[in-house]
Amino acid sequence: MGLIAMSERDLQRIETLSKVVAGRMTTVSAAHVLDLSERQVRRLLERMRTGGAASIRHKAIGRPSNNRISDEVRDYAMTLVRERYADFGPTLATEKLAERDGLRVSRETVRSWMADASLWLSRKHGSEHRWFEDRGPSCSLLVFVDDATGRLMQLRFVRSESAFTYFEALELYLKRHGAPVAFYSDKHSVFRVAKKDARGGQGMTQFGRALCELNIEILCANSSQAKGRVERMNRTLQDRLVKELRLSGIDSMEAGNAFLPGFIEDYNARFAIVPARPDDLHRPLNLAPDRLTEILCKREQRYVGSQLTFSFERKRIMLEETAVTRGLVGRYVETYAYADGRLDVRRPIRPPWPCEGFRRSCRGSRWWRAKAGRGR
């Protein structure tokens, strides 16, 4: 005797229809219980009388779905994933199957296929990352992202994180978008003075001083939620961007930086969300190019000794003796160090900046920003 598989719905129908056949329930009541029309109930009753209870079972049970993807397509897709996208996530693998191979299936279908084939496993990323894998040298990626919409605003490959590399990325950002109200950062030493009792530098980093002059606030992430947003974006880029660089055969920072604008545009089109308010709060710079260059450099106050010398980066710099420099003995000068190696020495036009807000925390001082904006 064979077994017939039935769903819970079919069993409920048989039980209710049996009551109608036995005269213990009316057709109207059965239609109400089964949420069917009376005409459909009469059809089911006729089917049960002629074919027995087994005829009530849905005719599609046990048959392949009309929309089922064939085994050949599945096998072909998994062959492509193993050969080209083995370490891709399901979302990115789905995109590349459609873009590069013309194979269009849903993300969840690819996810289930990859899970069945043991190709989708959780992975952990270390603190160091090789963006070009074994094709090129290791480097760092500077990331500017809009916290409200998730839009990538600026990406830049650099040798390492330093004040000069952040100045370079910031200049590109400002020229493209204008000045934001604030930047939200981690607690890297580029953004905050690590030692509360640190001397010199007016209690702030070079990057903090530059933002202060540009009237941009800097907020350092303290909450776990804020740190989590940063880490999630880094993990996303370490997965998606690395694969895109590999598929495009990019193996250097120069080629990578040329590739990034297109990647940013594609990423934002896919994943950025619409802001609750459409207003763009970026402000125009209204600065001469030379003035922006003077802001985005390393500036420090140095004391000139009796021999017209001052210390700079573990060296002693001697000024050429002139009528002007002789008047600098016993006074402070301001040094302007640029990324290309140039060093300018100027007589300071104002005393060292009293940015107490940057001493108290990396958030900056609203009082100082208001004061710094006057008379400039």
C-alpha positions in Angstrom: 0.0 0.0 0.0 1.5 3.3 -1.1 1.7 6.6 0.9 0.2 9.8 -0.4 1.8 13.1 0.8 -0.7 15.8 1.6 -0.4 19.3 3.0 -2.1 20.5 6.1 -4.5 22.5 3.9 -5.5 19.5 1.9 -6.2 17.5 5.1 -8.4 20.3 6.5 -10.3 20.3 3.3 -11.0 16.6 3.4 -12.1 16.8 7.0 -14.5 19.6 6.3 -15.9 18.1 3.0 -16.4 14.8 4.8 -18.7 16.6 7.3 -20.7 18.1 4.3 -21.0 14.6 2.8 -22.2 13.2 6.1 -24.8 15.9 6.5 -23.2 17.5 9.6 -22.3 20.8 7.8 -23.8 22.9 5.1 -22.1 23.9 1.9 -22.3 27.6 3.0 -20.6 26.8 6.3 -17.9 24.8 4.6 -17.2 27.6 2.2 -16.8 30.0 5.2 -14.5 27.6 7.1 -12.3 26.9 4.0 -12.4 30.5 2.8 -13.6 29.4 -0.6 -16.6 30.2 -2.8 -19.6 27.9 -2.7 -19.0 27.0 -6.3 -15.4 25.9 -5.5 -16.7 23.8 -2.5 -19.2 22.0 -4.8 -16.4 21.3 -7.3 -14.3 19.7 -4.6 -17.2 17.7 -3.4 -17.8 16.3 -6.9 -14.1 15.5 -7.2 -14.1 13.6 -3.9 -17.1 11.6 -4.8 -15.6 10.5 -8.1 -12.0 10.1 -7.2 -11.9 9.7 -3.5 -10.2 11.7 -0.8 -6.8 11.5 -2.6 -8.1 13.6 -5.5 -8.4 16.6 -3.2 -4.6 16.8 -3.0 -3.2 19.8 -5.0 -2.1 18.5 -8.4 1.2 20.4 -8.3 2.5 18.5 -5.3 5.5 16.4 -6.1 6.0 18.1 -9.5 8.9 20.5 -10.3 7.8 24.2 -10.3 7.2 25.7 -13.6 9.6 28.5 -12.6 12.3 26.1 -11.3 15.8 26.8 -12.5 17.2 23.8 -14.2 20.0 21.8 -12.7 22.2 22.7 -15.8 21.9 26.4 -15.0 22.7 25.8 -11.4 25.7 23.7 -12.2 26.9 26.3 -14.7 26.5 29.1 -12.2 28.4 27.3 -9.4 31.2 26.5 -11.8 31.6 30.2 -12.6 31.5 31.0 -8.9 34.1 28.4 -8.1 36.4 29.6 -10.9 36.0 33.4 -10.6 34.0 34.4 -7.5 34.8 31.8 -4.9 35.5 34.4 -2.1 32.7 36.8 -3.1 29.6 37.3 -1.0 26.3 36.3 -2.5 25.3 39.9 -3.3 28.4 40.7 -5.2 28.6 37.2 -6.9 25.0 37.7 -8.1 25.9 41.1 -9.6 29.0 39.8 -11.4 27.1 36.7 -12.7 24.7 39.1 -14.4 27.2 41.8 -15.5 30.0 39.6 -16.7 28.4 36.3 -17.5 24.9 37.2 -18.5 23.4 34.9 -15.9 20.5 36.5 -14.1 19.3 34.8 -10.9 18.1 36.2 -7.6 20.5 37.0 -4.8 18.7 34.5 -2.4 19.0 31.8 -5.0 22.7 32.3 -5.4 23.0 32.5 -1.6 21.3 29.1 -1.2 23.4 27.5 -4.0 26.6 28.9 -2.5 25.7 27.7 1.0 24.9 24.2 -0.3 28.2 24.2 -2.1 30.0 25.4 1.1 31.1 28.5 -0.8 29.4 31.0 1.6 31.1 31.1 5.0 31.6 33.9 7.4 35.1 35.4 7.2 37.1 37.7 9.5 39.3 40.5 8.3 42.6 41.4 10.0 43.6 45.0 10.8 46.0 45.0 7.9 44.7 44.7 4.4 46.3 44.3 1.0 43.9 46.0 -1.4 45.7 44.7 -4.5 46.3 41.3 -2.9 49.5 39.8 -4.3 49.5 42.0 -7.5 50.8 45.1 -5.9 52.2 46.8 -2.8 50.2 47.2 0.4 48.6 50.6 1.1 45.9 52.3 3.0 42.5 53.5 1.9 41.1 56.8 3.2 37.3 56.7 3.3 34.9 59.6 3.5 31.2 58.5 3.9 28.0 60.4 4.4 26.7 59.1 7.8 23.0 60.0 6.9 22.8 58.3 3.5 25.7 55.8 3.4 27.0 57.6 0.3 30.7 57.2 -0.4 31.9 60.8 -0.7 35.7 60.3 -1.3 38.1 57.3 -1.5 41.9 57.6 -1.8 44.7 55.1 -1.8 47.8 56.3 0.1 51.0 54.8 1.3 50.0 55.2 4.9 47.8 57.3 7.1 49.5 60.6 7.9 48.7 64.3 8.1 49.9 64.9 4.5 47.9 62.1 3.0 44.7 63.2 4.8 45.4 66.8 3.5 45.6 65.4 0.0 42.3 63.5 0.4 40.6 66.5 2.1 41.6 68.9 -0.7 40.0 66.6 -3.2 36.9 66.3 -1.1 36.6 70.1 -0.6 37.0 70.9 -4.3 34.4 68.4 -5.2 31.7 68.8 -2.5 32.6 72.0 -0.6 33.0 72.2 3.2 30.8 70.1 5.5 29.6 71.2 8.9 31.6 68.5 10.6 33.7 65.4 10.1 33.2 62.3 12.2 36.3 60.3 12.7 38.0 57.5 14.7 40.6 58.3 17.3 43.6 58.0 15.0 46.5 60.2 16.0 46.0 62.3 12.9 42.7 63.5 14.4 43.4 63.9 18.1 46.3 64.5 20.5 46.7 61.2 22.3 48.5 62.7 25.3 46.6 65.2 27.4 49.9 66.7 28.7 51.4 67.0 25.2 53.3 70.2 24.6 53.4 72.3 21.5 51.1 72.3 18.6 48.5 74.5 20.5 46.9 71.4 21.9 45.6 70.0 18.5 46.8 68.0 15.6 47.8 69.5 12.2 44.6 68.1 10.7 42.5 69.5 13.5 44.2 72.9 13.1 43.4 72.8 9.4 39.7 72.0 10.0 39.6 74.7 12.6 40.7 77.3 10.0 38.2 76.0 7.5 35.4 76.2 10.2 34.8 72.5 10.1 34.1 70.7 13.3 35.8 67.3 14.0 34.0 64.7 16.2 35.8 61.6 17.3 33.8 58.4 17.6 33.3 57.3 21.2 30.2 55.2 21.0 30.2 51.5 20.0 27.5 52.3 17.4 29.7 54.9 15.8 32.7 52.6 15.7 30.4 49.9 14.3 29.4 52.0 11.3 33.1 52.6 10.5 33.9 48.9 10.8 31.0 47.8 8.7 32.0 50.2 5.9 35.6 49.0 6.0 34.5 45.3 5.9 32.2 46.1 2.9 35.0 47.8 1.0 37.5 45.1 1.9 35.1 42.6 0.3 33.5 44.4 -2.6 36.3 46.8 -3.6 39.1 44.1 -3.5 37.1 41.9 -5.9 36.4 44.8 -8.3 40.1 45.7 -8.4 40.9 42.1 -9.1 38.4 41.8 -11.9 39.7 45.0 -13.5 43.4 43.8 -13.1 44.4 46.9 -11.1 47.8 46.5 -9.3 48.9 50.0 -8.2 47.8 53.0 -6.2 47.8 55.2 -9.3 45.6 52.9 -11.3 43.5 52.3 -8.2 42.8 56.0 -7.6 41.9 56.4 -11.3 39.4 53.5 -10.8 37.8 54.8 -7.6 35.5 57.5 -9.0 33.6 55.0 -11.2 33.4 52.6 -8.2 32.0 55.3 -6.0 29.3 56.2 -8.6 28.3 52.6 -9.0 28.3 51.9 -5.2 26.2 54.9 -4.4 23.7 54.0 -7.2 23.2 50.6 -5.7 23.3 51.2 -1.9 22.9 54.9 -1.0 19.6 55.8 0.6 17.5 58.9 0.0 18.0 61.4 2.8 15.1 62.5 4.9 15.9 66.1 3.9 17.2 66.9 0.4 19.2 70.0 1.6 22.9 69.9 0.9 24.6 71.5 3.9 28.1 71.7 2.3 29.3 75.3 2.0 31.3 76.8 -0.8 35.0 77.3 0.1 35.5 80.8 -1.3 39.2 80.5 -0.8 42.0 81.3 -3.2 44.1 78.2 -4.2 47.2 79.6 -2.4 45.2 80.1 0.8 44.0 76.5 0.8 47.5 75.3 0.2 48.7 77.3 3.2 46.0 75.7 5.4 46.6 72.2 4.2 50.2 72.0 5.4 52.1 71.4 8.6 52.4 74.7 10.6 54.3 75.1 13.8 55.7 77.9 16.0 59.5 77.8 16.5 61.7 79.9 18.8 64.7 81.6 17.1 67.9 81.6 19.2 70.7 84.1 19.4 72.5 82.3 16.5 69.5 82.7 14.3 68.7 79.0 14.6 65.6 77.0 15.5 64.8 73.3 15.9 62.7 71.5 13.3 62.1 67.8 13.1 65.3 66.9 15.1 67.4 69.3 13.1 68.8 72.8 13.6 67.8 75.3 10.9 69.9 78.4 10.5 68.4 81.5 9.0 70.4 83.7 6.6 71.4 86.8 8.5 69.6 89.9 7.1 68.2 93.0 8.6 64.8 91.2 8.8 66.1 88.0 10.4 68.2 89.8 13.0 64.9 91.2 14.5 63.6 87.6 15.0 66.2 86.7 17.7 64.3 85.8 20.8 61.0 85.6 19.0 58.8 82.9 17.4 58.5 82.2 13.7 56.0 80.1 12.0 57.1 77.2 9.8 55.0 76.0 6.8 56.0 72.4 5.7 54.5 71.1 2.5 54.1 67.6 1.2 56.6 68.2 -1.7 59.4 68.9 0.9 59.3 72.7 0.7 59.7 74.6 4.0 58.7 78.3 4.4 59.6 80.3 7.5 57.4 83.4 8.2 57.0 85.9 10.9 53.8 85.0 12.8 50.9 87.4 12.2 49.1 86.4 15.4 50.0 84.7 18.7 49.7 80.9 19.1 46.0 79.8 18.9 44.2 79.2 22.2 42.1 76.3 21.1 41.2 75.1 24.5 38.3 73.1 23.1 40.8 70.8 21.3 42.7 70.3 24.6 39.5 69.2 26.4 38.4 66.8 23.7 38.8 66.1 20.1 35.3 67.6 19.5 36.7 71.1 19.3 35.3 74.3 20.8 32.3 76.2 19.5 33.7 79.3 21.1 37.0 78.9 19.3 35.3 78.3 15.9 33.3 81.5 16.4 36.4 83.4 17.3 38.5 81.9 14.6 36.0 83.0 12.0 36.4 86.7 12.7 38.7 89.0 10.9 39.9 86.4 8.3 
